Amino acid sequence: MQTTPTALLALVLACTAPALAEEQWSYEGRAAPPHWGELSERWQTCSKGMYQSPVDIQHPIAGHLPPLQLSFYPRAKSIVNNGHTVQVTVEDEEDFLLDDQRWTLKQFHFHVPSENHIQGRGFPLEIHFVHANAHGELAVVAVMAVAGAANPALESILGALPPPRDPPQKLQQKLLLTQLYPGDRHYYRFSGSLTTPPCSEGVIWLVMKQPIAASAAQLARFATALAHANNRPLQPLHGRQIVE
Ligand SMILES: [Zn+2]
């Protein structure tokens, strides 16, 4: 079944509410990723799709893509731990131009460990910044984190984290999104899908080449907050090209 762009956008915003869908999916047990496509008619793309995410980024084609030009506009945010991920919802707080369109940040969330891999390498944490254009089409900017210096923005998020399945809370602390992006904004680009049901395709993926740093303690606190790994396994490329 095709998901329209507008429905897709509604979907990624609905994740702010605690997970109470009629069908439940999970990262473990009978509702784990290999079974997502069987759990609901509406989720068949999870098993039948040909352009699924995440992927291992191998053999990129040199497209000489310029670095992503992100603009930031500090606005109010809310935060939730919905049982699947830790998610921060924003109001048009950051955007960029790509393919002559403006893509505006809607929410960002965390995966422990990373979903995408780069040249066969996984990372302890991956942040997904979910953007939409005026038509409700999606572009996800992914940023990897490695162990190093403590990250002040991650500290603000960890400090404000509500207990699992509590309602979203307003984020009071100052949070500078620039601290969640690497200084070097070169990226890999490819076509993919949502990495959670309904696994809808037609999502533009922009994976930053350079990781950011987070302290080992911060990485451990994210793992504890999520209580279990929330990374979908790698999906086949099926001939897709990755451009850098
Ligand atoms: Zn994600």
Residues whose N, C-alpha, C, O or C-beta is under 5 A from the ligand:
A	BS01	ZN	H128
